[in-house]
Amino acid sequence: MMTDLTAARAALAPVAASVLALAGLTAWTATGAAGSPAEPSVLAARMLVPTNPDVTAAFFDLRNDGGADDELVRVTSPETGRAMLSRTVVRKGAGTMRMVPSVALPAGGTVRMSASGVDVMVEDPPRLRVGERVPFVLHFRDSGQVRVEAVVIRPGQL
């Protein structure tokens, strides 16, 4: 038969472990590390002046100051045709564009779009001059929408 002292000792280990775990979780939460959502922002937004009336490209430098990963899943613009996330793939010296479903934006990380990596292919761009601004909406999986204006630049300015 178990005595009261034996029962108390048997219960001590799980109670101590629970208290220690609760203290650790409280400290983690108090420092802001727990439950911090993604916080995407756009550091720079550029769009190449169209040299082809059918298509051009836009580039965004993204930053995530939050504590959770996110993904850019879509880009839209009220002033252009369809905008699609794409990646340049080089094989045997020739580059081709491949559509991608999303662009990962890690917690605390930065993504810089470029002509040799990920960009946004823009169909049916309007007639634009260098320095004009084009509105875009970046759609993130978890964080919703971020509105931004891309400044039109020459290809050599990228």
Secondary structure, 3 states (H helix, E strand, C coil): CCCHHHHHHHHHHHHHHHHHHHHHHHHHHHCCCCCCCCCEEEEEEEEECCCECCEEEEEEEEEECCCCCEEEEEEECCCCCCEEEEEEEEECCEEEEEECCCEEECCCCEEECCCCCEEEEEECCCCCCCCCEEEEEEEECCCEEEEEEEEEECHHHC
